[in-house]
Amino acid sequence: NIFDIYKEDLLKNPYTAEHARIAASHYGAQLFDLAKNGFDSIPDLVLSIDYQNGSLHDIGQKENYGVKKTIENKR
């Protein structure tokens, strides 16, 4: 059972052991649906990347941060 494996691994990890039961109850339904439907049921993420002026740009984004464009310059 995938849910039992998930919960056991949460309990073994010192960083998640304290909250394992909460995490298992929160994500359990999603994990069950994923196991039932299969990993192939989730569509792949599609990105359109362009290279221009020495930097990469995500074509689908409204704002891009390339050469000399940073978050600080936007403020």
C-alpha positions as CSV (number, residue, x, y, z in Angstrom):
1,N,0.0,0.0,0.0
2,I,1.6,3.3,-1.1
3,F,0.0,5.2,1.8
4,D,1.6,2.9,4.4
5,I,5.0,3.3,2.7
6,Y,4.6,7.1,2.7
7,K,3.6,7.2,6.3
8,E,6.4,4.9,7.4
9,D,9.0,7.0,5.6
10,L,7.6,10.2,7.2
11,L,8.0,8.5,10.6
12,K,11.6,7.4,9.9
13,N,12.7,10.9,8.8
14,P,13.8,13.0,11.9
15,Y,12.6,16.2,10.1
16,T,9.1,14.9,9.4
17,A,8.5,12.3,12.2
18,E,6.9,14.8,14.6
19,H,4.3,15.8,12.0
20,A,4.0,12.5,10.1
21,R,0.4,11.8,11.1
22,I,-0.7,15.3,10.1
23,A,1.1,15.2,6.8
24,A,-0.3,11.7,6.1
25,S,-3.9,12.7,6.8
26,H,-3.5,15.9,4.8
27,Y,-1.8,14.4,1.7
28,G,-3.3,10.9,2.0
29,A,-6.3,11.5,-0.2
30,Q,-4.2,13.1,-2.9
31,L,-1.7,10.2,-2.7
32,F,-4.5,7.7,-3.0
33,D,-6.0,9.4,-6.1
34,L,-2.5,9.6,-7.7
35,A,-1.9,5.9,-7.0
36,K,-5.4,5.0,-8.3
37,N,-5.2,7.1,-11.5
38,G,-1.5,6.6,-12.2
39,F,1.4,9.0,-12.5
40,D,0.6,9.3,-16.3
41,S,-2.7,11.0,-15.5
42,I,-1.0,14.3,-14.7
43,P,-0.3,16.4,-17.8
44,D,3.3,17.5,-18.4
45,L,4.2,21.1,-17.8
46,V,5.0,22.9,-21.0
47,L,7.4,25.8,-21.0
48,S,8.4,28.0,-23.9
49,I,11.9,29.2,-23.4
50,D,13.7,31.8,-25.6
51,Y,17.3,32.9,-25.6
52,Q,17.9,36.5,-26.3
53,N,20.7,39.0,-25.5
54,G,22.6,36.5,-23.4
55,S,19.7,35.4,-21.1
56,L,16.8,33.0,-21.1
57,H,13.2,34.2,-21.1
58,D,10.0,32.3,-20.4
59,I,7.8,33.3,-23.3
60,G,4.6,32.7,-21.5
61,Q,5.3,35.1,-18.6
62,K,4.1,38.6,-18.5
63,E,7.4,39.8,-16.8
64,N,10.8,38.4,-17.6
65,Y,14.0,39.2,-15.8
66,G,16.9,39.1,-18.2
67,V,20.0,41.2,-18.7
68,K,19.9,44.3,-16.4
69,K,16.4,43.5,-15.4
70,T,16.1,42.5,-11.7
71,I,13.4,42.6,-9.1
72,E,15.2,45.6,-7.5
73,N,15.0,47.5,-10.8
74,K,11.2,47.0,-10.9
75,R,10.6,48.6,-7.5
